[in-house]
Amino acid sequence: MINNINPIIFQYNFISIRWYGLFLVIGIILSLYIITKLFKQNNLSKELAYDLVVWLTIGGLIGARLGHIIFYNLSYFWHNPIEIIMINHGGLSSHGMTIGLIITFWLWLRHYSPPKKEESEGVLAWSWKKIVDLIIIPIPLLAAFIRLGNFFNSEIVGRPTDLPWGVYFPRYELEPILRHPSQIYEMLIALIIYHLSFIIYKKYRNKLPQLFLTNFFILTYFSTRFLIEFVKEYPLHFGLTTGQWLSIPFILWGVWWFIYNYKK
């Protein structure tokens, strides 16, 4: 297979619309829709959902961009600072996004005063743990759309392979080398994690301990990310890629959380 997809949908002078940006917007809109539905099922207002999603979208994108700049290509962005704001060109780090979401959610909690009791508009008292378990459900869906955008951008390519589904990326290199479509691997795994999270929520939401879904996402997403890094074309540092080193703290946290709660 040859990936000769033009990453630009439309261009006029200096204005361009890219597939990556389109997929990112679709992912954010679907995430907002899902979070709104989940909030409604849990007697939380849609206004609360809109407010939180705006915060998380801004904070998550800032964290994802800074993570990509700092962890993967600091030298390039240091010499090309204008590219820092060109998110539609690609370049978002899932590790940076996770850190950005955590910090943003903490800031949102500091800013927002949750109701302490049932109010006239029907908004019930809630805990931050309950909110986190709801907003985490569509996060892997958003990640799937981002990875699809990476595929259209011919970036984050895999290592050479002789497997029948290997892909040649002429926009990445002129030599016709078949490579692992690592972006598609990550997209499919993210979709599986999303569907599993949604199924677990639907069947066991009244029985699960708080933060179960959050830590389920952390453990499954970053564990699979660690494994997929073995087929990515990234330089190694002490035998592992940057993405693998960054995934290890999240994996250890997820393992500790499940062991600790299982013992309880």
Secondary structure, 3 states (H helix, E strand, C coil): CECCCCCEEEEECCEEEEHHHHHHHHHHHHHHHHHHHHHHHCCCCHHHHHHHHHHHHHHHHHHHHHHHHHHHCHHHHHHCHHHHHCHHHCCCCHHHHHHHHHHHHHHHHHHCCCCCCCCCCCCCCCCHHHHHHHHCCCHHHHHHHHHHHHHHCCCCCECECCCCCCEECCCCCCCCCEECCHHHHHHHHHHHHHHHHHHHHHHHCCCCCCCHHHHHHHHHHHHHHHHHHHHECCCCECCECHHHHHHHHHHHHHHHHHHHHHHC
